[in-house]
Amino acid sequence: MLNVSYIFGAAVDTIQKYYRIDRNGIALLKFILESYDNAAVMRTVDEKGSIVEILVSPGFLSDVQAVIAEYRDEFNIQEIGRPDGLEPL
């Protein structure tokens, strides 16, 4: 899904991806993704902290997918659809 996000007041086209992940892997995955300058931003979107939304910058989708693939088994990462009732940023 393509979305226009506003980061520091500037409109940026982003790709929204949603994943279910073991809670013990969220901090590391966030750290790794955000270490790629301007590639992606990640946030948890449920009260249990097991569903994350990743906003991917244009041109970085393959990089983000490679990171997800690398940690898929370790953190039991599963791609899911957009959760019902999720409020936009």
PDB file of N, CA, C and O in Angstrom:
ATOM      1  N   MET A   1       0.852  -1.161   0.000  1.00  0.00           N
ATOM      2  CA  MET A   1       0.000   0.000   0.000  1.00  0.00           C
ATOM      3  C   MET A   1       0.905   1.233   0.000  1.00  0.00           C
ATOM      4  O   MET A   1       1.838   1.317   0.798  1.00  0.00           O
ATOM      5  N   LEU A   2       0.634   2.181  -0.884  1.00  0.00           N
ATOM      6  CA  LEU A   2       1.392   3.427  -0.970  1.00  0.00           C
ATOM      7  C   LEU A   2       0.650   4.493  -0.194  1.00  0.00           C
ATOM      8  O   LEU A   2      -0.573   4.601  -0.286  1.00  0.00           O
ATOM      9  N   ASN A   3       1.379   5.268   0.558  1.00  0.00           N
ATOM     10  CA  ASN A   3       0.786   6.271   1.414  1.00  0.00           C
ATOM     11  C   ASN A   3       1.643   7.522   1.361  1.00  0.00           C
ATOM     12  O   ASN A   3       2.859   7.433   1.192  1.00  0.00           O
ATOM     13  N   VAL A   4       1.033   8.671   1.500  1.00  0.00           N
ATOM     14  CA  VAL A   4       1.793   9.905   1.617  1.00  0.00           C
ATOM     15  C   VAL A   4       1.896  10.228   3.093  1.00  0.00           C
ATOM     16  O   VAL A   4       0.886  10.445   3.763  1.00  0.00           O
ATOM     17  N   SER A   5       3.107  10.260   3.594  1.00  0.00           N
ATOM     18  CA  SER A   5       3.362  10.603   4.983  1.00  0.00           C
ATOM     19  C   SER A   5       4.020  11.965   5.023  1.00  0.00           C
ATOM     20  O   SER A   5       4.609  12.417   4.041  1.00  0.00           O
ATOM     21  N   TYR A   6       3.913  12.603   6.156  1.00  0.00           N
ATOM     22  CA  TYR A   6       4.551  13.901   6.329  1.00  0.00           C
ATOM     23  C   TYR A   6       5.618  13.766   7.393  1.00  0.00           C
ATOM     24  O   TYR A   6       5.323  13.556   8.569  1.00  0.00           O
ATOM     25  N   ILE A   7       6.852  13.887   6.966  1.00  0.00           N
ATOM     26  CA  ILE A   7       7.984  13.777   7.861  1.00  0.00           C
ATOM     27  C   ILE A   7       8.673  15.124   7.910  1.00  0.00           C
ATOM     28  O   ILE A   7       9.178  15.607   6.896  1.00  0.00           O
ATOM     29  N   PHE A   8       8.696  15.725   9.074  1.00  0.00           N
ATOM     30  CA  PHE A   8       9.260  17.066   9.261  1.00  0.00           C
ATOM     31  C   PHE A   8       8.626  18.057   8.297  1.00  0.00           C
ATOM     32  O   PHE A   8       9.305  18.941   7.773  1.00  0.00           O
ATOM     33  N   GLY A   9       7.307  17.909   8.059  1.00  0.00           N
ATOM     34  CA  GLY A   9       6.571  18.838   7.223  1.00  0.00           C
ATOM     35  C   GLY A   9       6.655  18.580   5.730  1.00  0.00           C
ATOM     36  O   GLY A   9       5.974  19.253   4.956  1.00  0.00           O
ATOM     37  N   ALA A  10       7.470  17.627   5.305  1.00  0.00           N
ATOM     38  CA  ALA A  10       7.618  17.337   3.876  1.00  0.00           C
ATOM     39  C   ALA A  10       6.817  16.082   3.519  1.00  0.00           C
ATOM     40  O   ALA A  10       6.830  15.100   4.261  1.00  0.00           O
ATOM     41  N   ALA A  11       6.123  16.122   2.384  1.00  0.00           N
ATOM     42  CA  ALA A  11       5.350  14.966   1.924  1.00  0.00           C
ATOM     43  C   ALA A  11       6.309  13.925   1.346  1.00  0.00           C
ATOM     44  O   ALA A  11       7.162  14.242   0.517  1.00  0.00           O
ATOM     45  N   VAL A  12       6.156  12.684   1.793  1.00  0.00           N
ATOM     46  CA  VAL A  12       7.002  11.590   1.345  1.00  0.00           C
ATOM     47  C   VAL A  12       6.098  10.402   1.017  1.00  0.00           C
ATOM     48  O   VAL A  12       5.276  10.003   1.841  1.00  0.00           O
ATOM     49  N   ASP A  13       6.247   9.836  -0.184  1.00  0.00           N
ATOM     50  CA  ASP A  13       5.520   8.616  -0.521  1.00  0.00           C
ATOM     51  C   ASP A  13       6.167   7.461   0.226  1.00  0.00           C
ATOM     52  O   ASP A  13       7.381   7.271   0.141  1.00  0.00           O
ATOM     53  N   THR A  14       5.379   6.695   0.949  1.00  0.00           N
ATOM     54  CA  THR A  14       5.901   5.539   1.668  1.00  0.00           C
ATOM     55  C   THR A  14       5.067   4.310   1.354  1.00  0.00           C
ATOM     56  O   THR A  14       3.911   4.408   0.941  1.00  0.00           O
ATOM     57  N   ILE A  15       5.672   3.162   1.556  1.00  0.00           N
ATOM     58  CA  ILE A  15       4.987   1.888   1.410  1.00  0.00           C
ATOM     59  C   ILE A  15       4.753   1.368   2.822  1.00  0.00           C
ATOM     60  O   ILE A  15       5.692   1.260   3.611  1.00  0.00           O
ATOM     61  N   GLN A  16       3.513   1.050   3.140  1.00  0.00           N
ATOM     62  CA  GLN A  16       3.164   0.551   4.469  1.00  0.00           C
ATOM     63  C   GLN A  16       3.143  -0.968   4.445  1.00  0.00           C
ATOM     64  O   GLN A  16       2.498  -1.581   3.595  1.00  0.00           O
ATOM     65  N   LYS A  17       3.857  -1.565   5.387  1.00  0.00           N
ATOM     66  CA  LYS A  17       3.886  -3.013   5.546  1.00  0.00           C
ATOM     67  C   LYS A  17       3.557  -3.317   6.999  1.00  0.00           C
ATOM     68  O   LYS A  17       3.930  -2.563   7.897  1.00  0.00           O
ATOM     69  N   TYR A  18       2.858  -4.421   7.228  1.00  0.00           N
ATOM     70  CA  TYR A  18       2.454  -4.814   8.573  1.00  0.00           C
ATOM     71  C   TYR A  18       2.927  -6.240   8.843  1.00  0.00           C
ATOM     72  O   TYR A  18       2.826  -7.124   7.992  1.00  0.00           O
ATOM     73  N   TYR A  19       3.450  -6.434  10.062  1.00  0.00           N
ATOM     74  CA  TYR A  19       3.991  -7.736  10.439  1.00  0.00           C
ATOM     75  C   TYR A  19       3.619  -8.071  11.875  1.00  0.00           C
ATOM     76  O   TYR A  19       3.496  -7.191  12.727  1.00  0.00           O
ATOM     77  N   ARG A  20       3.444  -9.360  12.121  1.00  0.00           N
ATOM     78  CA  ARG A  20       3.336  -9.874  13.478  1.00  0.00           C
ATOM     79  C   ARG A  20       4.731 -10.405  13.804  1.00  0.00           C
ATOM     80  O   ARG A  20       5.348 -11.095  12.993  1.00  0.00           O
ATOM     81  N   ILE A  21       5.225 -10.072  15.012  1.00  0.00           N
ATOM     82  CA  ILE A  21       6.597 -10.423  15.373  1.00  0.00           C
ATOM     83  C   ILE A  21       6.659 -10.732  16.863  1.00  0.00           C
ATOM     84  O   ILE A  21       5.920 -10.152  17.658  1.00  0.00           O
ATOM     85  N   ASP A  22       7.540 -11.645  17.230  1.00  0.00           N
ATOM     86  CA  ASP A  22       7.752 -11.901  18.660  1.00  0.00           C
ATOM     87  C   ASP A  22       8.200 -10.609  19.322  1.00  0.00           C
ATOM     88  O   ASP A  22       9.037  -9.884  18.784  1.00  0.00           O
ATOM     89  N   ARG A  23       7.646 -10.330  20.478  1.00  0.00           N
ATOM     90  CA  ARG A  23       7.949  -9.064  21.176  1.00  0.00           C
ATOM     91  C   ARG A  23       9.435  -8.897  21.463  1.00  0.00           C
ATOM     92  O   ARG A  23       9.938  -7.774  21.461  1.00  0.00           O
ATOM     93  N   ASN A  24      10.148 -10.000  21.711  1.00  0.00           N
ATOM     94  CA  ASN A  24      11.564  -9.889  22.049  1.00  0.00           C
ATOM     95  C   ASN A  24      12.428  -9.472  20.855  1.00  0.00           C
ATOM     96  O   ASN A  24      13.614  -9.195  21.034  1.00  0.00           O
ATOM     97  N   GLY A  25      11.872  -9.421  19.653  1.00  0.00           N
ATOM     98  CA  GLY A  25      12.637  -9.012  18.485  1.00  0.00           C
ATOM     99  C   GLY A  25      12.343  -7.605  18.000  1.00  0.00           C
ATOM    100  O   GLY A  25      13.010  -7.110  17.091  1.00  0.00           O
ATOM    101  N   ILE A  26      11.350  -6.952  18.597  1.00  0.00           N
ATOM    102  CA  ILE A  26      10.919  -5.639  18.097  1.00  0.00           C
ATOM    103  C   ILE A  26      12.027  -4.594  18.192  1.00  0.00           C
ATOM    104  O   ILE A  26      12.296  -3.894  17.216  1.00  0.00           O
ATOM    105  N   ALA A  27      12.665  -4.481  19.336  1.00  0.00           N
ATOM    106  CA  ALA A  27      13.687  -3.441  19.521  1.00  0.00           C
ATOM    107  C   ALA A  27      14.854  -3.638  18.561  1.00  0.00           C
ATOM    108  O   ALA A  27      15.335  -2.674  17.966  1.00  0.00           O
ATOM    109  N   LEU A  28      15.312  -4.876  18.405  1.00  0.00           N
ATOM    110  CA  LEU A  28      16.439  -5.128  17.499  1.00  0.00           C
ATOM    111  C   LEU A  28      16.052  -4.845  16.054  1.00  0.00           C
ATOM    112  O   LEU A  28      16.815  -4.216  15.321  1.00  0.00           O
ATOM    113  N   LEU A  29      14.874  -5.304  15.637  1.00  0.00           N
ATOM    114  CA  LEU A  29      14.443  -5.054  14.268  1.00  0.00           C
ATOM    115  C   LEU A  29      14.309  -3.560  14.001  1.00  0.00           C
ATOM    116  O   LEU A  29      14.717  -3.085  12.941  1.00  0.00           O
ATOM    117  N   LYS A  30      13.751  -2.826  14.935  1.00  0.00           N
ATOM    118  CA  LYS A  30      13.623  -1.373  14.796  1.00  0.00           C
ATOM    119  C   LYS A  30      15.002  -0.724  14.671  1.00  0.00           C
ATOM    120  O   LYS A  30      15.214   0.132  13.812  1.00  0.00           O
ATOM    121  N   PHE A  31      15.924  -1.129  15.520  1.00  0.00           N
ATOM    122  CA  PHE A  31      17.283  -0.590  15.486  1.00  0.00           C
ATOM    123  C   PHE A  31      17.942  -0.847  14.133  1.00  0.00           C
ATOM    124  O   PHE A  31      18.550   0.053  13.554  1.00  0.00           O
ATOM    125  N   ILE A  32      17.821  -2.073  13.632  1.00  0.00           N
ATOM    126  CA  ILE A  32      18.447  -2.425  12.356  1.00  0.00           C
ATOM    127  C   ILE A  32      17.826  -1.639  11.212  1.00  0.00           C
ATOM    128  O   ILE A  32      18.544  -1.056  10.400  1.00  0.00           O
ATOM    129  N   LEU A  33      16.492  -1.617  11.138  1.00  0.00           N
ATOM    130  CA  LEU A  33      15.835  -0.906  10.037  1.00  0.00           C
ATOM    131  C   LEU A  33      16.157   0.584  10.048  1.00  0.00           C
ATOM    132  O   LEU A  33      16.413   1.178   9.000  1.00  0.00           O
ATOM    133  N   GLU A  34      16.142   1.179  11.224  1.00  0.00           N
ATOM    134  CA  GLU A  34      16.369   2.618  11.299  1.00  0.00           C
ATOM    135  C   GLU A  34      17.846   2.982  11.179  1.00  0.00           C
ATOM    136  O   GLU A  34      18.184   4.161  11.074  1.00  0.00           O
ATOM    137  N   SER A  35      18.737   1.977  11.193  1.00  0.00           N
ATOM    138  CA  SER A  35      20.151   2.257  10.961  1.00  0.00           C
ATOM    139  C   SER A  35      20.432   2.510   9.480  1.00  0.00           C
ATOM    140  O   SER A  35      21.461   3.089   9.132  1.00  0.00           O
ATOM    141  N   TYR A  36      19.527   2.081   8.618  1.00  0.00           N
ATOM    142  CA  TYR A  36      19.620   2.405   7.192  1.00  0.00           C
ATOM    143  C   TYR A  36      19.027   3.800   7.042  1.00  0.00           C
ATOM    144  O   TYR A  36      17.808   3.963   7.111  1.00  0.00           O
ATOM    145  N   ASP A  37      19.875   4.811   6.835  1.00  0.00           N
ATOM    146  CA  ASP A  37      19.406   6.197   6.761  1.00  0.00           C
ATOM    147  C   ASP A  37      18.243   6.361   5.799  1.00  0.00           C
ATOM    148  O   ASP A  37      18.348   6.030   4.618  1.00  0.00           O
ATOM    149  N   ASN A  38      17.137   6.874   6.313  1.00  0.00           N
ATOM    150  CA  ASN A  38      15.948   7.219   5.533  1.00  0.00           C
ATOM    151  C   ASN A  38      15.286   6.039   4.834  1.00  0.00           C
ATOM    152  O   ASN A  38      14.488   6.246   3.920  1.00  0.00           O
ATOM    153  N   ALA A  39      15.590   4.812   5.233  1.00  0.00           N
ATOM    154  CA  ALA A  39      15.004   3.645   4.575  1.00  0.00           C
ATOM    155  C   ALA A  39      13.615   3.322   5.111  1.00  0.00           C
ATOM    156  O   ALA A  39      12.694   3.057   4.339  1.00  0.00           O
ATOM    157  N   ALA A  40      13.463   3.344   6.433  1.00  0.00           N
ATOM    158  CA  ALA A  40      12.193   2.914   7.014  1.00  0.00           C
ATOM    159  C   ALA A  40      12.049   3.441   8.434  1.00  0.00           C
ATOM    160  O   ALA A  40      13.024   3.766   9.113  1.00  0.00           O
ATOM    161  N   VAL A  41      10.793   3.509   8.850  1.00  0.00           N
ATOM    162  CA  VAL A  41      10.435   3.845  10.221  1.00  0.00           C
ATOM    163  C   VAL A  41       9.477   2.757  10.684  1.00  0.00           C
ATOM    164  O   VAL A  41       8.593   2.337   9.938  1.00  0.00           O
ATOM    165  N   MET A  42       9.658   2.307  11.915  1.00  0.00           N
ATOM    166  CA  MET A  42       8.834   1.222  12.431  1.00  0.00           C
ATOM    167  C   MET A  42       8.154   1.663  13.717  1.00  0.00           C
ATOM    168  O   MET A  42       8.739   2.379  14.530  1.00  0.00           O
ATOM    169  N   ARG A  43       6.894   1.220  13.894  1.00  0.00           N
ATOM    170  CA  ARG A  43       6.169   1.483  15.141  1.00  0.00           C
ATOM    171  C   ARG A  43       5.296   0.286  15.464  1.00  0.00           C
ATOM    172  O   ARG A  43       4.871  -0.441  14.566  1.00  0.00           O
ATOM    173  N   THR A  44       5.028   0.080  16.747  1.00  0.00           N
ATOM    174  CA  THR A  44       4.073  -0.950  17.145  1.00  0.00           C
ATOM    175  C   THR A  44       2.679  -0.344  17.033  1.00  0.00           C
ATOM    176  O   THR A  44       2.491   0.850  17.267  1.00  0.00           O
ATOM    177  N   VAL A  45       1.708  -1.170  16.676  1.00  0.00           N
ATOM    178  CA  VAL A  45       0.361  -0.635  16.446  1.00  0.00           C
ATOM    179  C   VAL A  45      -0.720  -1.332  17.261  1.00  0.00           C
ATOM    180  O   VAL A  45      -1.908  -1.099  17.039  1.00  0.00           O
ATOM    181  N   ASP A  46      -0.322  -2.185  18.202  1.00  0.00           N
ATOM    182  CA  ASP A  46      -1.322  -2.805  19.077  1.00  0.00           C
ATOM    183  C   ASP A  46      -0.832  -2.776  20.511  1.00  0.00           C
ATOM    184  O   ASP A  46       0.363  -2.637  20.773  1.00  0.00           O
ATOM    185  N   GLU A  47      -1.766  -2.909  21.432  1.00  0.00           N
ATOM    186  CA  GLU A  47      -1.430  -2.797  22.848  1.00  0.00           C
ATOM    187  C   GLU A  47      -0.557  -3.944  23.341  1.00  0.00           C
ATOM    188  O   GLU A  47       0.150  -3.787  24.336  1.00  0.00           O
ATOM    189  N   LYS A  48      -0.588  -5.076  22.680  1.00  0.00           N
ATOM    190  CA  LYS A  48       0.251  -6.210  23.064  1.00  0.00           C
ATOM    191  C   LYS A  48       1.682  -6.037  22.547  1.00  0.00           C
ATOM    192  O   LYS A  48       2.608  -6.685  23.034  1.00  0.00           O
ATOM    193  N   GLY A  49       1.852  -5.156  21.557  1.00  0.00           N
ATOM    194  CA  GLY A  49       3.179  -4.908  21.024  1.00  0.00           C
ATOM    195  C   GLY A  49       3.688  -5.959  20.072  1.00  0.00           C
ATOM    196  O   GLY A  49       4.892  -6.037  19.829  1.00  0.00           O
ATOM    197  N   SER A  50       2.800  -6.775  19.523  1.00  0.00           N
ATOM    198  CA  SER A  50       3.271  -7.825  18.629  1.00  0.00           C
ATOM    199  C   SER A  50       3.018  -7.533  17.152  1.00  0.00           C
ATOM    200  O   SER A  50       3.475  -8.291  16.296  1.00  0.00           O
ATOM    201  N   ILE A  51       2.310  -6.467  16.836  1.00  0.00           N
ATOM    202  CA  ILE A  51       2.090  -6.068  15.441  1.00  0.00           C
ATOM    203  C   ILE A  51       2.804  -4.752  15.210  1.00  0.00           C
ATOM    204  O   ILE A  51       2.646  -3.793  15.965  1.00  0.00           O
ATOM    205  N   VAL A  52       3.603  -4.731  14.134  1.00  0.00           N
ATOM    206  CA  VAL A  52       4.348  -3.521  13.802  1.00  0.00           C
ATOM    207  C   VAL A  52       3.968  -3.041  12.408  1.00  0.00           C
ATOM    208  O   VAL A  52       3.612  -3.823  11.526  1.00  0.00           O
ATOM    209  N   GLU A  53       4.058  -1.729  12.247  1.00  0.00           N
ATOM    210  CA  GLU A  53       3.880  -1.093  10.938  1.00  0.00           C
ATOM    211  C   GLU A  53       5.255  -0.572  10.540  1.00  0.00           C
ATOM    212  O   GLU A  53       5.944   0.075  11.328  1.00  0.00           O
ATOM    213  N   ILE A  54       5.639  -0.865   9.304  1.00  0.00           N
ATOM    214  CA  ILE A  54       6.905  -0.361   8.792  1.00  0.00           C
ATOM    215  C   ILE A  54       6.579   0.531   7.603  1.00  0.00           C
ATOM    216  O   ILE A  54       5.967   0.093   6.629  1.00  0.00           O
ATOM    217  N   LEU A  55       6.998   1.782   7.699  1.00  0.00           N
ATOM    218  CA  LEU A  55       6.829   2.743   6.614  1.00  0.00           C
ATOM    219  C   LEU A  55       8.140   2.766   5.842  1.00  0.00           C
ATOM    220  O   LEU A  55       9.169   3.198   6.362  1.00  0.00           O
ATOM    221  N   VAL A  56       8.096   2.302   4.606  1.00  0.00           N
ATOM    222  CA  VAL A  56       9.298   2.133   3.796  1.00  0.00           C
ATOM    223  C   VAL A  56       9.405   3.273   2.791  1.00  0.00           C
ATOM    224  O   VAL A  56       8.454   3.567   2.066  1.00  0.00           O
ATOM    225  N   SER A  57      10.566   3.906   2.755  1.00  0.00           N
ATOM    226  CA  SER A  57      10.810   4.978   1.789  1.00  0.00           C
ATOM    227  C   SER A  57      10.972   4.401   0.390  1.00  0.00           C
ATOM    228  O   SER A  57      11.448   3.276   0.232  1.00  0.00           O
ATOM    229  N   PRO A  58      10.575   5.172  -0.637  1.00  0.00           N
ATOM    230  CA  PRO A  58      10.741   4.705  -2.010  1.00  0.00           C
ATOM    231  C   PRO A  58      12.199   4.326  -2.286  1.00  0.00           C
ATOM    232  O   PRO A  58      13.120   5.027  -1.868  1.00  0.00           O
ATOM    233  N   GLY A  59      12.393   3.228  -2.982  1.00  0.00           N
ATOM    234  CA  GLY A  59      13.733   2.783  -3.337  1.00  0.00           C
ATOM    235  C   GLY A  59      14.389   1.875  -2.311  1.00  0.00           C
ATOM    236  O   GLY A  59      15.469   1.343  -2.570  1.00  0.00           O
ATOM    237  N   PHE A  60      13.767   1.684  -1.152  1.00  0.00           N
ATOM    238  CA  PHE A  60      14.358   0.861  -0.098  1.00  0.00           C
ATOM    239  C   PHE A  60      13.580  -0.412   0.183  1.00  0.00           C
ATOM    240  O   PHE A  60      13.916  -1.145   1.114  1.00  0.00           O
ATOM    241  N   LEU A  61      12.553  -0.689  -0.598  1.00  0.00           N
ATOM    242  CA  LEU A  61      11.718  -1.859  -0.325  1.00  0.00           C
ATOM    243  C   LEU A  61      12.530  -3.154  -0.337  1.00  0.00           C
ATOM    244  O   LEU A  61      12.348  -3.995   0.543  1.00  0.00           O
ATOM    245  N   SER A  62      13.411  -3.331  -1.304  1.00  0.00           N
ATOM    246  CA  SER A  62      14.197  -4.573  -1.361  1.00  0.00           C
ATOM    247  C   SER A  62      15.142  -4.691  -0.168  1.00  0.00           C
ATOM    248  O   SER A  62      15.371  -5.797   0.321  1.00  0.00           O
ATOM    249  N   ASP A  63      15.692  -3.581   0.308  1.00  0.00           N
ATOM    250  CA  ASP A  63      16.554  -3.612   1.493  1.00  0.00           C
ATOM    251  C   ASP A  63      15.765  -4.037   2.726  1.00  0.00           C
ATOM    252  O   ASP A  63      16.220  -4.875   3.505  1.00  0.00           O
ATOM    253  N   VAL A  64      14.585  -3.457   2.896  1.00  0.00           N
ATOM    254  CA  VAL A  64      13.741  -3.785   4.046  1.00  0.00           C
ATOM    255  C   VAL A  64      13.300  -5.247   3.971  1.00  0.00           C
ATOM    256  O   VAL A  64      13.304  -5.947   4.984  1.00  0.00           O
ATOM    257  N   GLN A  65      12.927  -5.702   2.799  1.00  0.00           N
ATOM    258  CA  GLN A  65      12.520  -7.100   2.641  1.00  0.00           C
ATOM    259  C   GLN A  65      13.672  -8.050   2.953  1.00  0.00           C
ATOM    260  O   GLN A  65      13.448  -9.128   3.503  1.00  0.00           O
ATOM    261  N   ALA A  66      14.901  -7.665   2.610  1.00  0.00           N
ATOM    262  CA  ALA A  66      16.074  -8.497   2.912  1.00  0.00           C
ATOM    263  C   ALA A  66      16.298  -8.593   4.424  1.00  0.00           C
ATOM    264  O   ALA A  66      16.630  -9.662   4.937  1.00  0.00           O
ATOM    265  N   VAL A  67      16.118  -7.487   5.129  1.00  0.00           N
ATOM    266  CA  VAL A  67      16.262  -7.502   6.591  1.00  0.00           C
ATOM    267  C   VAL A  67      15.193  -8.393   7.201  1.00  0.00           C
ATOM    268  O   VAL A  67      15.485  -9.206   8.078  1.00  0.00           O
ATOM    269  N   ILE A  68      13.962  -8.245   6.745  1.00  0.00           N
ATOM    270  CA  ILE A  68      12.866  -9.073   7.260  1.00  0.00           C
ATOM    271  C   ILE A  68      13.169 -10.551   7.013  1.00  0.00           C
ATOM    272  O   ILE A  68      12.987 -11.378   7.907  1.00  0.00           O
ATOM    273  N   ALA A  69      13.625 -10.885   5.820  1.00  0.00           N
ATOM    274  CA  ALA A  69      13.943 -12.280   5.489  1.00  0.00           C
ATOM    275  C   ALA A  69      15.056 -12.824   6.386  1.00  0.00           C
ATOM    276  O   ALA A  69      15.018 -13.982   6.800  1.00  0.00           O
ATOM    277  N   GLU A  70      16.033 -11.990   6.679  1.00  0.00           N
ATOM    278  CA  GLU A  70      17.156 -12.399   7.526  1.00  0.00           C
ATOM    279  C   GLU A  70      16.701 -12.793   8.932  1.00  0.00           C
ATOM    280  O   GLU A  70      17.242 -13.730   9.518  1.00  0.00           O
ATOM    281  N   TYR A  71      15.717 -12.087   9.470  1.00  0.00           N
ATOM    282  CA  TYR A  71      15.271 -12.311  10.847  1.00  0.00           C
ATOM    283  C   TYR A  71      13.917 -13.017  10.952  1.00  0.00           C
ATOM    284  O   TYR A  71      13.383 -13.171  12.050  1.00  0.00           O
ATOM    285  N   ARG A  72      13.364 -13.444   9.821  1.00  0.00           N
ATOM    286  CA  ARG A  72      12.030 -14.060   9.798  1.00  0.00           C
ATOM    287  C   ARG A  72      11.912 -15.230  10.775  1.00  0.00           C
ATOM    288  O   ARG A  72      10.965 -15.283  11.560  1.00  0.00           O
ATOM    289  N   ASP A  73      12.846 -16.150  10.737  1.00  0.00           N
ATOM    290  CA  ASP A  73      12.761 -17.334  11.603  1.00  0.00           C
ATOM    291  C   ASP A  73      13.124 -17.012  13.050  1.00  0.00           C
ATOM    292  O   ASP A  73      12.483 -17.504  13.979  1.00  0.00           O
ATOM    293  N   GLU A  74      14.141 -16.195  13.239  1.00  0.00           N
ATOM    294  CA  GLU A  74      14.605 -15.871  14.592  1.00  0.00           C
ATOM    295  C   GLU A  74      13.523 -15.190  15.432  1.00  0.00           C
ATOM    296  O   GLU A  74      13.385 -15.474  16.622  1.00  0.00           O
ATOM    297  N   PHE A  75      12.748 -14.279  14.802  1.00  0.00           N
ATOM    298  CA  PHE A  75      11.728 -13.526  15.531  1.00  0.00           C
ATOM    299  C   PHE A  75      10.310 -13.878  15.110  1.00  0.00           C
ATOM    300  O   PHE A  75       9.362 -13.170  15.450  1.00  0.00           O
ATOM    301  N   ASN A  76      10.163 -14.985  14.363  1.00  0.00           N
ATOM    302  CA  ASN A  76       8.845 -15.449  13.923  1.00  0.00           C
ATOM    303  C   ASN A  76       8.056 -14.311  13.261  1.00  0.00           C
ATOM    304  O   ASN A  76       6.925 -14.024  13.655  1.00  0.00           O
ATOM    305  N   ILE A  77       8.646 -13.678  12.273  1.00  0.00           N
ATOM    306  CA  ILE A  77       8.024 -12.544  11.586  1.00  0.00           C
ATOM    307  C   ILE A  77       7.079 -13.061  10.512  1.00  0.00           C
ATOM    308  O   ILE A  77       7.459 -13.879   9.674  1.00  0.00           O
ATOM    309  N   GLN A  78       5.836 -12.571  10.547  1.00  0.00           N
ATOM    310  CA  GLN A  78       4.818 -12.953   9.562  1.00  0.00           C
ATOM    311  C   GLN A  78       4.175 -11.696   9.010  1.00  0.00           C
ATOM    312  O   GLN A  78       3.683 -10.861   9.769  1.00  0.00           O
ATOM    313  N   GLU A  79       4.177 -11.558   7.684  1.00  0.00           N
ATOM    314  CA  GLU A  79       3.506 -10.404   7.078  1.00  0.00           C
ATOM    315  C   GLU A  79       1.999 -10.590   7.204  1.00  0.00           C
ATOM    316  O   GLU A  79       1.479 -11.688   7.007  1.00  0.00           O
ATOM    317  N   ILE A  80       1.309  -9.506   7.533  1.00  0.00           N
ATOM    318  CA  ILE A  80      -0.151  -9.532   7.683  1.00  0.00           C
ATOM    319  C   ILE A  80      -0.732  -8.338   6.936  1.00  0.00           C
ATOM    320  O   ILE A  80       0.006  -7.458   6.493  1.00  0.00           O
ATOM    321  N   GLY A  81      -2.034  -8.307   6.799  1.00  0.00           N
ATOM    322  CA  GLY A  81      -2.719  -7.158   6.221  1.00  0.00           C
ATOM    323  C   GLY A  81      -2.837  -6.032   7.241  1.00  0.00           C
ATOM    324  O   GLY A  81      -2.525  -6.214   8.418  1.00  0.00           O
ATOM    325  N   ARG A  82      -3.282  -4.885   6.789  1.00  0.00           N
ATOM    326  CA  ARG A  82      -3.464  -3.737   7.687  1.00  0.00           C
ATOM    327  C   ARG A  82      -4.520  -4.082   8.731  1.00  0.00           C
ATOM    328  O   ARG A  82      -5.625  -4.490   8.374  1.00  0.00           O
ATOM    329  N   PRO A  83      -4.200  -3.926  10.016  1.00  0.00           N
ATOM    330  CA  PRO A  83      -5.182  -4.231  11.079  1.00  0.00           C
ATOM    331  C   PRO A  83      -6.420  -3.342  10.983  1.00  0.00           C
ATOM    332  O   PRO A  83      -6.312  -2.160  10.658  1.00  0.00           O
ATOM    333  N   ASP A  84      -7.580  -3.899  11.261  1.00  0.00           N
ATOM    334  CA  ASP A  84      -8.822  -3.134  11.269  1.00  0.00           C
ATOM    335  C   ASP A  84      -8.762  -2.057  12.331  1.00  0.00           C
ATOM    336  O   ASP A  84      -8.225  -2.278  13.417  1.00  0.00           O
ATOM    337  N   GLY A  85      -9.310  -0.893  12.024  1.00  0.00           N
ATOM    338  CA  GLY A  85      -9.411   0.192  12.989  1.00  0.00           C
ATOM    339  C   GLY A  85      -8.127   0.931  13.278  1.00  0.00           C
ATOM    340  O   GLY A  85      -8.082   1.740  14.204  1.00  0.00           O
ATOM    341  N   LEU A  86      -7.088   0.678  12.517  1.00  0.00           N
ATOM    342  CA  LEU A  86      -5.796   1.333  12.767  1.00  0.00           C
ATOM    343  C   LEU A  86      -5.882   2.800  12.344  1.00  0.00           C
ATOM    344  O   LEU A  86      -6.248   3.114  11.211  1.00  0.00           O
ATOM    345  N   GLU A  87      -5.543   3.674  13.259  1.00  0.00           N
ATOM    346  CA  GLU A  87      -5.547   5.111  12.986  1.00  0.00           C
ATOM    347  C   GLU A  87      -4.286   5.503  12.230  1.00  0.00           C
ATOM    348  O   GLU A  87      -3.209   4.983  12.525  1.00  0.00           O
ATOM    349  N   PRO A  88      -4.396   6.411  11.259  1.00  0.00           N
ATOM    350  CA  PRO A  88      -3.190   6.866  10.554  1.00  0.00           C
ATOM    351  C   PRO A  88      -2.310   7.700  11.470  1.00  0.00           C
ATOM    352  O   PRO A  88      -2.769   8.230  12.481  1.00  0.00           O
ATOM    353  N   LEU A  89      -1.052   7.807  11.106  1.00  0.00           N
ATOM    354  CA  LEU A  89      -0.126   8.629  11.897  1.00  0.00           C
ATOM    355  C   LEU A  89      -0.513  10.078  11.842  1.00  0.00           C
ATOM    356  O   LEU A  89       0.151  10.919  12.448  1.00  0.00           O
TER     357      LEU A  89
END
